[in-house]
C-alpha cells in the first residue's frame, strides 16, 4: 500500500514543508516514488513519524546528526528497521538485533535501558500540535502493516476509511446506509472515517 503526502502528513505528524525539505536534503526520500508527486511507503511513514517524534524533543541539528550515523551502528534496509527514542539530550536507537546505542552524545556506545513505546502513541510535535496515535488515528480506525499494507481501516474490518468517505455523498448514500453495505461498520465508525478523510483534505 502506498501513501499520498497528505496521509503521510496526518499519520506521521510531519508538515508538508518538512516532507519537502527532508526529501530534497536526502534525509528521507520516498522509496515508492521520490519525484512529483512523491509517494510514500508504510516504512517511510514510520520513519517520518520517528523523525517528527525526535524533532519534538530535540533540535533539528541533532536529528540530522543522528540520522547521519545510522549506517555506523548497523546495516539496515530502511530507517524504519530501527526504533528511536530520546531523553531530550541524547537520541537512542535500537538496532534490529535489539541492541540499544547512543547516536548523538557518544555515538556507538551501548545503552543498557531505554523504552521506545512512546513513538506510536499520541504526542505533541515541536510546534505544540497533537500528532495522532499511529495505530489508532481515530476512535474507530486502525493501522496495522498486515492489514491492507498499513492503510487506515475501520477497526475490526478490512474496510478502508476512504471507501466509506467516497460512498457517502449525502444525496444518494447517507451515513446511516453504511451498516447495510458493510454490516461490521457502525454509523459512528462511518462518521469517524468521513471525519478522518475530511481532515486529510483540509491538510
C-alpha positions in Angstrom: 0.0 0.0 0.0 1.2 3.5 -0.8 0.6 6.8 0.9 0.0 10.3 -0.5 1.8 13.2 1.1 -1.5 14.2 2.8 -1.9 10.8 4.5 1.9 10.7 5.3 1.4 14.2 7.0 -1.6 13.0 9.0 -0.1 9.8 10.3 3.5 11.0 10.9 2.8 14.5 12.2 5.3 16.0 9.7 4.4 19.2 8.0 4.3 19.4 4.2 7.3 21.7 4.4 9.2 19.0 6.4 8.4 16.3 3.9 9.7 18.5 1.1 12.8 19.6 3.0 13.7 16.1 4.1 13.1 14.8 0.6 15.3 17.4 -1.0 18.1 17.1 1.5 18.0 13.3 1.3 17.2 12.8 4.9 14.1 10.7 3.9 13.4 10.1 0.2 10.1 8.3 -0.5 11.0 4.7 -1.6 7.9 4.3 -3.8 8.2 7.5 -5.9 10.6 10.2 -4.9 9.6 12.7 -7.7 6.4 14.6 -8.0 4.0 13.6 -6.8 6.0 11.9 -4.1 4.5 8.6 -2.9 5.5 7.1 0.5 5.6 3.6 1.7 4.4 2.3 5.1 8.1 2.1 6.1 8.6 5.7 5.0 5.7 6.9 7.2 7.0 5.0 10.2 10.4 6.6 9.7 8.8 10.0 9.2 6.9 9.6 12.5 10.2 8.8 14.3 11.8 11.9 12.9 8.8 14.1 14.0 8.9 12.4 17.4 12.6 13.1 17.9 12.3 16.7 16.5 9.6 17.4 19.1 12.1 16.7 21.8 15.5 17.7 20.3 16.9 20.1 17.8 16.8 19.8 14.0 20.6 19.6 14.0 20.7 16.7 16.5 18.1 14.9 14.4 20.2 15.3 11.2 23.3 14.2 13.1 21.6 11.1 14.4 20.2 10.2 11.0 23.6 10.5 9.5 25.1 8.0 12.0 22.6 5.2 11.3 25.0 3.4 8.9 27.6 3.5 11.6 25.6 1.5 14.1 24.2 -1.2 11.9 23.4 -2.2 8.3 19.6 -1.9 7.7 17.4 -1.8 4.7 15.5 1.3 5.8 15.4 3.7 8.8 12.1 2.1 9.9 14.1 -1.1 10.7 15.3 0.8 13.8 13.4 2.1 16.9 14.2 5.6 18.2 13.9 7.4 21.4 15.3 10.4 23.3 15.6 11.8 26.8 15.8 15.3 25.3 19.6 15.3 25.3 20.6 12.1 23.6 19.0 10.2 20.7 18.9 6.5 21.1 18.5 3.8 18.5 17.5 0.1 18.9 19.0 -1.9 16.2 17.1 -4.8 14.5 19.1 -7.2 16.8 17.8 -5.5 19.9 21.0 -3.7 20.9 20.4 -0.1 22.0 23.0 2.5 21.2 23.7 6.3 21.7 23.5 8.2 18.4 24.4 11.7 19.4 26.2 12.1 22.8 28.7 9.2 22.5 27.9 7.7 19.1 28.1 3.9 19.0 28.2 3.4 22.8 25.8 0.8 24.1 22.9 1.8 26.3 21.5 -0.7 28.9 17.9 0.5 29.3 15.6 2.7 27.3 11.9 2.4 26.3 10.7 3.1 22.7 6.9 2.6 23.1 6.1 6.4 23.0 6.7 6.7 19.3 3.3 5.3 18.2 1.3 7.0 21.0 -0.2 10.4 20.6 2.3 13.2 21.2 2.8 16.9 20.6 5.2 17.9 17.9 7.8 20.7 18.3 5.1 23.3 17.4 2.8 22.0 20.1 0.3 20.4 17.7 -1.0 17.0 18.6 0.1 14.1 16.4 -2.5 11.3 16.2 -1.9 7.9 17.6 -0.3 6.0 14.7 -2.1 2.6 15.3 -5.5 4.3 16.1 -5.6 7.6 14.2 -9.3 8.0 15.0 -11.6 6.3 17.5 -12.9 3.7 15.0 -9.9 3.4 12.7 -6.8 1.3 13.0 -3.4 1.0 11.2 -1.5 -2.3 11.0 1.1 -3.3 8.5 -0.5 -6.7 7.9 -4.0 -5.2 7.2 -4.1 -3.7 3.7 -0.4 -2.9 3.9 -0.9 -0.4 6.8 -3.8 1.6 5.1 -6.2 3.0 7.8 -9.3 0.8 8.0 -12.4 0.6 10.2 -11.4 -1.2 13.4 -12.1 -5.0 13.3 -12.6 -4.9 9.5 -10.6 -4.6 6.2 -12.8 -1.7 5.0 -10.6 1.3 4.1 -11.6 4.6 5.6 -11.7 6.3 2.2 -14.1 3.7 0.7 -16.7 4.8 3.3 -15.9 8.5 2.8 -16.2 8.2 -1.0 -19.5 6.4 -0.8 -21.3 8.8 1.5 -22.4 11.8 -0.6 -25.5 12.7 1.5 -27.6 12.6 -1.7 -27.8 9.0 -2.8 -25.9 7.4 0.0 -26.2 8.6 3.6 -24.0 7.7 6.6 -27.0 5.7 8.0 -26.9 3.4 4.9 -23.3 2.2 5.5 -24.2 -0.6 8.0 -26.4 -2.2 5.3 -23.5 -2.2 2.8 -20.9 -3.1 5.4 -22.5 -4.9 8.3 -19.4 -4.6 10.6 -19.2 -0.9 10.1 -21.4 1.1 12.5 -22.8 4.6 11.8 -20.3 6.0 14.4 -17.4 4.3 12.7 -18.6 5.6 9.3 -18.7 9.1 10.7 -15.1 8.6 12.0 -13.9 7.5 8.6 -15.6 10.5 6.9 -14.1 13.0 9.5 -10.7 11.5 9.0 -11.0 11.8 5.3 -12.0 15.5 5.6 -9.1 16.2 7.9 -6.8 14.8 5.2 -8.4 17.0 2.6 -8.1 20.1 4.9 -4.4 19.3 5.4 
